Amino acid sequence: MTDIKSLNYDELVTYMAGLGEKKFRASQLYQWMHEKLADSFDECTNLSNALRQKLKETSEYVCLEPVRVQHSKLDGTEKYLFRLSDGNYVESVLMKYHHGNSVCISSQVGCRMGCRFCASTIGGLTRNLLPSEMLDQVYRIQELTGERVSNVVVMGTGEPLDNYDNLIRFIRILSDEKGQNISQRNLTVSTCGLVPRIRQLAEEDLTITLALSLHAPNDEKRKELMPIAYKYSLSEVLPACKYYFEKTGRRLTFEYSLVGGKNDSQEDARQLAGLVHGLNCHINLIP
């Protein structure tokens, strides 16, 4: 079965031609999926019953099932729990700001990176999310709230660059002018530091923001918190980040979670300042 929501526009045109359908039918379906946010083929009312039946028989239409929504009384943040078609679950978060709504999405079910302070990795990695499953976290939240999302952060469960091909397809479809047309400049991808993938991402001709989960000012402390530091040292990670900036012109973001007694001393702060000195970056300190 074809995962039809993960097809880009040109692929959908080819797919529909294979069903004996004209190009405008692909345009109609693409609009239903990515602009009108239909939750099934049945909502695509300008497609004939016969075509909708043919699509049901040959393809899968991914639509996440909302299970629970939690509302923060402090700042209005909303956390969504979605059930996937195979019975797995993912979480997404809606954050409302004066400049627009941001959604933080998951890229995997579970995670294999093993960061000590992160609950997402407790059960290990179950599987990668499909592009359609990443897209639909954004789509369902917009449908449920009736509000437009202007910023997307891939910083939920999972390591996005560990699901690289699906991530890139997700970004290109989400920013497609025929769909949601969310500016790539309003998309942020967070990584724990997969060096080869950071360098590969720099070559994709995208304008997204790269956020590195740094969390320590030196390799010794980083290894205590993040097993990935045993594979890629800061002497490899930071040049890769600098390369990303040189190729894209996009300012880097360094995520730094303050862990009491581990990485939050004045000496840690001094080392951190020295570590990133000269880089065009923003440091996001997370209490």
Secondary structure, 3 states (H helix, E strand, C coil): CEEHHHCCHHHHHHHHHHCCCCHHHHHHHHHHHHCCCCCCHHHCCCCCHHHHHHHHHHEECCCCEEEEEEECCCCCCEEEEEECCCCCEEEEEEEEECCEEEEEECCEEECCCCCCCCHHHCCCEEEECCHHHHHHHHHHHHHHHCCCCCEEEECCCCCHHHHHHHHHHHHHHHCCCCCCCCCHHHEEEEECCCHHHHHHHHCCCCCCEEEEECCCCCHHHHHHHCHHHHCCCHHHHHHHHHHHHHHHCCCEEEEEECCCCCCCCHHHHHHHHHHHCCCCEEEEEEC
